[in-house]
Amino acid sequence: MVKYFIALCVISSLGFAKINTVVSIIPQKSFVEAIGGELVNVEVMVLPGNSPHSYEPKPSQMKAIGEAQVYFTIGVEFEGAWMKKFANQNKAMKIVDSAKGITKLAMKEHDHKEEKAHAGHKHVGLDPHVWTSTDNIKVIAKNIVETFVAHDVANKATYMENYTAFLAKIDATDAKVKEILKEVKQGSKFMVFHPAWGYFAHQYGLEQFAIEVEGKEPKPKVLAYIMEEAKEEGVKAIFTQPEFSDKSAKQIADTLNIKVIKVSNLNPKWDEGFLSMAMAIANK
């Protein structure tokens, strides 16, 4: 009887074993938990207040890598330096590109008028911030649900139910953003310190106007051109995020007497971040 009870407990514990999952950034954790629910454990590599461009994992996080069944990448910069190390540490871990199927936009360096001979924008690589668009989050969600169903087919119905509910939340957020922005003229520009909202801008017919690109603070001459252009564009605020210095943003804001608004694209409540961004752009 005791042996039977022990065997039953072992079978039961195996049946309810959660999928140990690792993601690169906090918004991914929200996406994975929305679909996996109680069936997954999720560890995040880039901790709050840090930049995914230059992050280095802590020893405790490397332990999580060793225990993971799935790692969802998303294309942020630190992955380039670390994914091979992660894969070597845990050869059984399945590595899934959660951004698979997303057409990435070119990261543009705005022409700040000092380069009139080169009209338009200079392209400086592809924009990695794919999670700042509801259209893209749908693609990410599809990749996540397909991965979990393949790994744990016994719980397919639960994953699909959660996935359907998550899609409804994405659509509701998109509708709210469109309602907030309905009176904002197509092609309107908004100023950001770090160019992390390109996909948001693209989806809603806007243009982000970045102070820096690739982590570089603007030189004094360029800063002067930025201020001139900000005046001409009627910029009312500069968006910064906690993960980056806002020294230049504050200097511009003080000179032009405009607001500095902190909105992080790494907000765990991604939908609230989208709505806050839309409200600020619409000056509401």
Backbone hydrogen bonds, N-H to C=O, Kabsch-Sander energy under -0.5 kcal/mol:
donor,donor_aa,acceptor,acceptor_aa,energy
5,F,1,M,-2.2
6,I,2,V,-2.6
7,A,3,K,-2.5
8,L,4,Y,-2.3
9,C,5,F,-2.2
10,V,6,I,-2.3
11,I,7,A,-2.4
12,S,8,L,-2.5
13,S,9,C,-2.8
14,L,10,V,-2.2
15,G,11,I,-2.2
16,F,12,S,-1.3
17,A,14,L,-1.1
19,I,39,L,-2.5
20,N,18,K,-0.7
21,T,19,I,-0.7
21,T,41,N,-2.9
22,V,70,V,-2.3
23,V,43,E,-2.6
24,S,72,F,-0.9
28,Q,25,I,-0.6
29,K,25,I,-1.1
29,K,26,I,-0.6
30,S,26,I,-1.5
31,F,27,P,-1.9
32,V,28,Q,-3.1
33,E,29,K,-2.6
34,A,30,S,-1.8
35,I,31,F,-1.4
36,G,32,V,-3.5
37,G,33,E,-2.0
39,L,36,G,-2.2
40,V,37,G,-1.2
41,N,19,I,-2.3
43,E,21,T,-2.5
45,M,23,V,-2.1
46,V,24,S,-2.8
47,L,45,M,-1.0
50,N,47,L,-1.7
54,S,51,S,-1.1
55,Y,51,S,-0.6
61,Q,58,K,-0.8
62,M,58,K,-1.7
63,K,59,P,-1.5
64,A,60,S,-1.3
65,I,61,Q,-1.8
66,G,62,M,-1.6
67,E,63,K,-0.9
67,E,64,A,-0.6
68,A,64,A,-0.5
68,A,65,I,-1.1
69,Q,20,N,-2.8
70,V,20,N,-1.8
71,Y,94,K,-2.8
72,F,22,V,-2.6
73,T,71,Y,-0.7
73,T,96,V,-2.4
78,F,52,P,-2.3
79,E,76,V,-1.2
80,G,76,V,-0.5
80,G,77,E,-1.4
81,A,77,E,-0.6
81,A,78,F,-0.8
82,W,78,F,-1.1
83,M,79,E,-2.7
86,F,82,W,-2.5
87,A,83,M,-2.8
88,N,84,K,-2.1
89,Q,85,K,-1.9
90,N,86,F,-1.9
93,M,90,N,-1.3
94,K,69,Q,-3.0
95,I,93,M,-0.5
96,V,71,Y,-3.2
96,V,94,K,-0.6
98,S,73,T,-2.2
98,S,96,V,-1.0
100,K,97,D,-1.6
102,I,99,A,-2.1
104,K,102,I,-0.7
107,M,125,G,-4.0
108,K,106,A,-0.5
109,E,122,K,-2.9
110,H,108,K,-0.7
112,H,110,H,-0.9
116,K,113,K,-0.6
118,H,115,E,-2.2
119,A,117,A,-0.6
122,K,109,E,-1.8
124,V,107,M,-2.6
127,D,105,L,-3.2
130,V,128,P,-2.2
132,T,129,H,-1.4
137,I,133,S,-2.2
138,K,134,T,-1.6
139,V,135,D,-1.1
140,I,136,N,-2.5
141,A,137,I,-2.8
142,K,138,K,-1.9
143,N,139,V,-2.0
144,I,140,I,-2.1
145,V,141,A,-2.7
146,E,142,K,-2.2
147,T,143,N,-1.5
148,F,144,I,-2.3
149,V,145,V,-2.5
150,A,146,E,-1.9
151,H,147,T,-1.9
152,D,148,F,-2.6
155,N,152,D,-1.7
156,K,153,V,-1.7
159,Y,155,N,-2.1
160,M,156,K,-2.7
161,E,157,A,-2.1
162,N,158,T,-2.5
163,Y,159,Y,-2.6
164,T,160,M,-2.3
165,A,161,E,-1.9
166,F,162,N,-2.3
167,L,163,Y,-2.4
168,A,164,T,-1.7
169,K,165,A,-1.6
170,I,166,F,-2.3
171,D,167,L,-2.5
172,A,168,A,-2.2
173,T,169,K,-2.2
174,D,170,I,-2.4
175,A,171,D,-2.3
176,K,172,A,-1.9
177,V,173,T,-2.4
178,K,174,D,-2.4
179,E,175,A,-1.9
180,I,176,K,-2.3
181,L,177,V,-2.2
182,K,179,E,-0.8
184,V,181,L,-1.9
187,G,205,G,-4.0
188,S,185,K,-1.8
190,F,207,E,-2.2
191,M,237,A,-0.7
192,V,209,F,-2.0
193,F,239,F,-2.7
196,A,194,H,-2.6
201,A,197,W,-2.5
202,H,198,G,-2.4
203,Q,199,Y,-2.3
204,Y,200,F,-1.7
205,G,202,H,-0.9
206,L,201,A,-3.2
207,E,188,S,-2.3
209,F,190,F,-3.0
210,A,208,Q,-0.6
211,I,192,V,-2.1
212,E,193,F,-2.3
213,V,216,K,-0.5
216,K,213,V,-1.2
217,E,215,G,-0.5
223,L,219,K,-2.8
224,A,220,P,-1.9
225,Y,221,K,-1.5
226,I,222,V,-2.4
227,M,223,L,-2.1
228,E,224,A,-1.9
229,E,225,Y,-2.6
230,A,226,I,-2.6
231,K,227,M,-1.9
232,E,228,E,-2.0
233,E,229,E,-2.4
234,G,230,A,-0.6
234,G,231,K,-0.9
235,V,230,A,-2.3
238,I,259,K,-2.5
239,F,191,M,-2.6
240,T,238,I,-0.5
240,T,261,I,-2.5
244,F,241,Q,-2.0
250,K,246,D,-2.6
251,Q,247,K,-1.8
252,I,248,S,-2.4
253,A,249,A,-2.7
254,D,250,K,-2.6
255,T,251,Q,-1.9
256,L,252,I,-2.5
257,N,253,A,-1.1
258,I,253,A,-1.9
259,K,236,K,-1.6
261,I,238,I,-2.9
261,I,259,K,-0.6
262,K,260,V,-0.5
263,V,240,T,-2.7
263,V,261,I,-0.7
267,N,264,S,-1.2
270,W,268,P,-1.3
272,E,269,K,-0.6
273,G,269,K,-1.9
274,F,270,W,-2.1
275,L,271,D,-2.1
276,S,272,E,-2.5
277,M,273,G,-2.2
278,A,274,F,-2.3
279,M,275,L,-2.5
280,A,276,S,-2.2
281,I,277,M,-2.3
282,A,278,A,-2.3
283,N,280,A,-0.9
284,K,279,M,-3.0
